Amino acid sequence: MIYLLLIFCLVLATTMGCNKESDPEFSKVVRQDIPKRVQNFIDTTSEENGVYLYSSNIDNDDYDYFFLNAINVNQGDRASFFTDVTFEIEEQEHTLKISFNEELTDDSNYTRKIDNMLIYKIKSSEKFDTIKVFKNGKAVPIDVVGV
């Protein structure tokens, strides 16, 4: 009887865990799925390649947005694209660490398919109060923070 009760509790716990909707803290989003005010921020900053953050704290939104831009390529230059974007919270330091690699290509056919503009939604939380960004393993500043 105890084994049946134990199995029932295990099945119930597993079922409840599977039905729970998860809201990831960090997720890649497409431009069409972000609020208009964030789209406006991207429009005003997309003329320059760089690292951008839009903070929604003023709007009482639950998300901030991290934006990597490399869509601007001068004629004769190689195109940049982003790979290996990771987000990690360092609990002890209350720091969000964002890492990515920026790579270059000069294959004009390939540049149409590369990730040269990425937008990530970051769930706002009390878990971090500092953001550190690393490009190709080296610390880089955030070019513009919008609110």
N, C-alpha and C positions, 0 to 999 in steps of 0.2 A: 504494500500500500504506500509506503514511504517513497519507494522508487517511482511509482506512478505519479505521485504528487510532485516529486522532483523533476521528472520528465515533463509534466504539464507546465510547471513554472519555467523551465528552460525553453520550451516551445513558445510560451506566451512572451517571455522576454525577447526572444529572437524575432518574433513576429512584430512586436511593438517597435523594436529597433529598426526593422526594415521599412516600416510604414512612415517613420519620422522623416519629414522633409529636411534635407540638409541644405544649409545656406553657406557655401564655401566662403572663407574669409578673403580669398584672392581668386579672381576668375577673369579670363580673357573675354572681352566683349567686342561686339561690332558697333560701328558708329551709329547705326540705326537704332540700337537698343539703349542708348544713353540719353539722359535728359537734355533738353534743348539748350539750357544754360551751359552745359559741359561741351556740347557741340559748338556753341558760340566761342567758348574759350579755345577750343582746338582750331577753329577757323582763324582766330586772331593770332595764334602762335605758330601755325603750321608753315609760315613763310620761312622759318629758320629751323634747321635740324637741331635736335637736342632732346633733353630730358625734362619733362614737365609733370607737375602735380596740381590737380584741382581739388581743393578742400571744400567739402560741402557742409562744414560745421555751422556756418551761418544759416544755411537753408534748413537745418534740422533734418538733413538727409542722413541715412545710415551708411553712406558710402563716400569714399574719396576716389579719385580717378588718377591713375598713373599712365602717362602717355609718352611713348618713345617715337620720335619722328626722324626719318632719314629720307623723306620723299624728294627732297631737293637735290638734284645732281647737276653740276655744271658740265657743259659739253667738254668731253675729253677726260673727265674724272671717272673714277670707278664708283659704282653704286654700292651703298651700304645696306646691310640688312641685319636683323637681330635674331639670335638663337639663344637657347638655354636660359630663358628668363625664369628666375626662381625668387620666391618670397620666403623669408624665414624670420620668425620672431625669436629674439634672444630675451627670454623671460627675465633674467637677472638684471640686465641693463635696460629693460623696457624699450628695446630698440627693434625696429623693423629693418631688416637687411634685404635689399633688393639687388640681385646680381643678374647680369646679362652679358652676352658676348655680342660685339659688333664685328661683322665680317664684311669683306669687300668682294665684289665681282665685276668683271668687265665684259661678261657675256650678255649682250643686249637682249637675247632671247630669254635668258634666265631672269632678267630684272623685272619682267612682267609678272612673275610668279613669286617673288620674294616678299618676306615680311619686313617692309621698310616703314610701316606705321603700325604700332601696336597700342592698344588701349586695354588697361586692366582696371577692374573694379576692386576696390579694397574696402572691406567691411570695417567701418570705424569702430574702435573699441578702446577700452582703457588699458589694453595690454601693452601698448607702446606709446612713447612720447617723443621718440627720436627716429628719424629715418636716415639710413645710410645707403647710398647707391654705389655700386661697383660695376664698372665697365671693363671687361677683359681682365678682371682681377684687381683693378686699380680704383681707388675711391675717386668719384667724380661728383661735382655739385649738381643740384637740381637747377636748371637754367631759369625757370619761372615757376612760381607758385601762385596759382589763382584762387580766388574765393568768390 
